[in-house]
Amino acid sequence: MSPLASALLNSLLAVVAALTCLWLVSLVRRDASIIDPFWGTGFVLVTWMTLAASPTAHSGGRPWLLTALTTLWGVRLSLYLLWRNWGHDEDRRYRAMRDHHGRRFWWISLGTVFLLQGVILWIVSLPIQAAIVAAESKPPGTLDLAGLTLWSLGLFFESVGDYQMAGFQADPGNAGRVMDRGLWRLTRHPNYFGDFCVWWGLYLIASSGGAAWTIFSPLLMSFLLLKVSGVTLLEQTITDRRPDYAAYQARTSSFLPWPPNVSGRSDQTGPM
């Protein structure tokens, strides 16, 4: 078995084992939401496992750079989600699934919530794993700089967007209102845009390290953010809960940051 195949198999088994244990905890707590804070931690786990299992990676700077950037992103995200969810009931997404499946939810959740996210996590992290194992020693170049710049932009949008939203929600006077300040004035989803930039940035660095073939990984993440579990899923029911959101949609770009349409006309699309 090649070093890459061995590293990928080990990381996949580790993710499956970790998420199976987390699933068992969710059964005891009757709360599938505990999967959310693990998302960032899972990438950190995979990255450090791959680095530890690839002795040649220690001779180059790029594997360490990828590990540091992934760790910083993953730890921040996990701590934020853990803080945000602490003391709250199960997220409405999982409650809806629990109500729909009834007594079958306990085992359906293993596949559709926990293991599915684990497989997605593993696929999205392939550029990092492949670049760490390849450990190409060529000096940093344009792709590395572009990747680091894009990653930094993404972390800024995620971190600042989350901070601004947390402050907005902490004010009781904002109950039921739509957040349209700061970065949320430029895009309805600064955190998803930030995630998009982070993973394309990591891919560019990994590509410079010999992992260009893994482009399907950031493409998958982009598709999920835009069409599945990100923008589309969040906005399916939000207008029912916040009537003012329709006007916010009309004047604010859905994804890419863009100056708001002050006319508020519903035909405004911005870049997305």
C-alpha positions in Angstrom: 0.0 0.0 0.0 1.3 3.4 -0.9 2.1 6.0 1.8 -0.9 8.1 0.7 -3.3 5.2 0.6 -2.2 4.1 4.0 -2.6 7.7 5.4 -6.1 8.1 3.8 -7.3 4.7 5.2 -6.0 5.4 8.7 -7.7 8.9 8.7 -10.9 7.5 7.4 -11.0 4.8 10.1 -10.2 7.4 12.8 -13.0 9.7 11.6 -15.5 6.8 11.5 -14.5 5.7 15.0 -14.7 9.2 16.5 -18.1 9.9 15.0 -19.5 6.6 16.0 -18.5 7.3 19.6 -20.0 10.8 19.3 -23.2 9.2 18.0 -23.4 7.0 21.0 -23.1 10.1 23.2 -25.8 11.8 21.2 -28.1 8.8 22.0 -27.6 9.2 25.7 -28.1 13.0 25.5 -30.8 12.8 23.0 -29.1 15.6 21.1 -27.6 15.2 17.6 -26.5 18.8 17.7 -23.2 17.7 19.3 -22.0 16.9 15.8 -21.7 20.6 15.0 -18.8 21.5 17.3 -16.9 18.4 16.1 -16.8 19.6 12.5 -13.8 21.8 12.9 -12.1 19.4 15.4 -12.5 16.6 12.9 -10.3 18.4 10.4 -7.7 19.0 13.0 -7.7 15.3 14.0 -7.2 14.2 10.4 -4.5 16.8 9.7 -2.4 15.9 12.7 -2.8 12.2 12.2 -1.6 12.5 8.6 1.4 14.7 9.7 2.4 12.2 12.5 2.2 9.2 10.1 4.3 10.9 7.4 7.9 11.2 8.5 9.0 12.9 5.3 6.5 15.7 6.0 8.7 17.0 8.9 11.4 18.0 6.5 9.3 20.6 4.7 7.6 23.8 5.7 4.4 23.4 3.6 3.0 20.5 5.6 3.5 22.4 8.8 1.9 25.5 7.3 -1.2 23.5 6.2 -1.4 21.9 9.7 -1.1 25.3 11.4 -3.8 26.9 9.3 -6.2 24.0 9.6 -5.7 23.8 13.3 -6.3 27.5 13.8 -9.4 27.5 11.6 -10.8 24.2 13.2 -10.2 25.1 16.8 -11.7 28.5 16.4 -14.8 27.1 14.7 -15.3 24.3 17.2 -14.9 26.6 20.3 -17.4 29.1 18.8 -20.0 26.4 18.0 -19.5 24.8 21.4 -20.0 28.2 23.1 -23.0 29.1 20.9 -24.8 25.7 21.5 -24.0 25.4 25.2 -27.1 25.2 27.3 -29.5 25.1 24.3 -31.8 22.4 23.2 -31.2 20.3 20.1 -31.0 22.3 16.9 -34.3 22.6 15.0 -32.8 20.8 12.0 -32.2 17.7 14.0 -35.5 18.0 15.9 -37.3 18.0 12.6 -35.5 14.9 11.6 -36.2 13.3 14.9 -39.9 14.1 14.6 -40.0 12.8 11.0 -38.3 9.5 11.7 -39.7 8.9 15.2 -38.3 5.8 16.9 -36.1 5.0 13.9 -34.1 8.2 14.3 -31.6 6.6 16.7 -30.0 4.5 14.0 -30.9 6.6 11.0 -28.9 9.5 12.6 -25.8 7.3 12.6 -25.7 7.3 8.8 -27.4 10.5 7.7 -26.0 12.8 10.4 -22.8 11.4 11.8 -21.1 9.1 9.3 -22.2 11.2 6.3 -20.6 14.3 7.8 -17.5 12.2 8.6 -17.2 11.0 4.9 -17.7 14.6 3.7 -15.1 15.8 6.2 -12.6 13.2 5.0 -13.2 14.1 1.3 -12.9 17.8 1.9 -9.6 17.3 3.8 -8.0 15.3 1.0 -5.9 18.3 -0.4 -4.3 18.7 3.0 -3.6 15.0 3.5 -2.2 14.6 0.0 0.1 17.6 0.3 1.4 16.5 3.7 2.2 13.0 2.4 3.8 14.4 -0.8 5.9 16.8 1.3 7.3 18.5 -1.8 10.4 20.6 -0.7 10.1 23.3 -3.4 10.2 26.8 -1.9 7.0 28.8 -1.4 5.7 30.4 -4.5 2.8 32.4 -5.9 0.2 29.7 -5.3 1.2 29.5 -1.6 1.0 33.3 -1.2 -2.4 33.4 -3.0 -3.6 30.5 -0.8 -2.5 32.1 2.4 -4.1 35.4 1.4 -7.4 33.8 0.5 -7.3 31.7 3.7 -6.7 34.9 5.8 -9.6 36.6 4.0 -11.8 33.7 4.8 -10.9 33.5 8.4 -11.5 37.2 8.8 -15.0 36.9 7.3 -15.9 33.8 9.4 -14.5 35.2 12.7 -15.7 38.7 12.4 -19.1 37.6 11.0 -19.6 35.2 13.9 -18.5 37.9 16.4 -20.9 40.4 15.0 -23.8 38.0 14.9 -23.1 36.9 18.5 -23.2 40.5 19.7 -26.4 41.2 17.8 -28.2 38.1 19.2 -27.0 39.0 22.7 -29.1 42.1 22.7 -32.7 41.3 23.7 -33.9 44.3 21.7 -32.9 42.5 18.5 -35.2 39.5 19.1 -36.9 38.7 15.8 -35.0 41.3 13.9 -32.7 40.7 10.9 -28.9 41.2 11.3 -27.9 43.6 8.5 -24.9 45.4 10.0 -21.2 45.0 9.6 -20.2 42.2 7.2 -23.8 41.1 7.2 -24.6 44.3 5.3 -22.4 43.1 2.4 -23.4 39.5 2.3 -26.2 37.5 3.9 -23.7 34.8 4.8 -20.3 36.1 5.6 -19.5 32.9 7.6 -20.2 30.7 4.6 -18.3 33.0 2.2 -15.4 32.8 4.7 -15.5 29.0 4.8 -15.5 29.1 1.0 -12.3 31.2 1.0 -10.6 29.1 3.7 -10.9 25.9 1.7 -10.0 27.3 -1.6 -7.0 28.9 0.1 -5.9 25.6 1.6 -6.4 23.9 -1.7 -4.1 26.5 -3.5 -1.3 25.8 -0.9 -1.9 22.1 -1.2 -1.8 22.4 -5.0 1.6 24.0 -4.8 2.7 21.0 -2.8 1.7 18.4 -5.4 -2.0 17.9 -4.6 -3.6 19.8 -7.5 -5.5 16.6 -8.4 -7.7 17.0 -5.3 -9.7 19.9 -6.8 -12.9 18.0 -6.4 -12.6 18.6 -2.6 -13.0 22.4 -2.6 -15.6 22.0 -5.4 -17.6 19.7 -3.1 -17.4 22.1 -0.2 -18.5 25.0 -2.5 -21.5 23.0 -3.7 -22.5 22.1 -0.1 -22.1 25.7 1.0 -24.2 27.2 -1.9 -26.7 24.5 -2.7 -27.1 22.0 0.1 -26.3 22.5 3.8 -25.4 26.2 3.7 -27.2 29.1 2.0 -30.1 27.1 0.5 -30.9 25.1 3.7 -30.8 28.1 6.0 -33.0 30.3 3.8 -35.7 27.7 3.2 -37.7 28.7 6.3 -36.1 31.8 7.5 -38.7 34.2 6.0 -41.4 32.3 8.0 -39.5 33.1 11.2 -38.4 36.6 10.3 -40.8 38.4 7.9 -38.3 41.3 7.4 -35.8 38.8 5.8 -37.4 39.1 2.4 -36.5 42.8 2.2 -33.0 42.0 3.4 -32.7 39.4 0.6 -33.8 42.0 -1.9 -31.0 44.4 -1.0 -28.2 42.2 0.0 -26.0 39.8 -1.9 -26.6 36.2 -1.0 -22.9 35.1 -0.9 -20.2 37.2 -2.4 -19.6 40.5 -0.5 -21.2 43.4 -2.5 -22.5 46.8 -1.7 -26.2 46.7 -0.8 -28.8 47.7 -3.3 -30.2 50.8 -1.6 -33.3 50.7 -3.8 -34.3 47.4 -2.2 -35.8 46.1 -5.5 -36.3 42.4 -5.5 -34.5 42.0 -8.9 -31.1 42.8 -7.2 -28.9 39.8 -7.3 -25.4 41.2 -6.8 -22.7 38.8 -7.7 -24.6 35.8 -6.4 
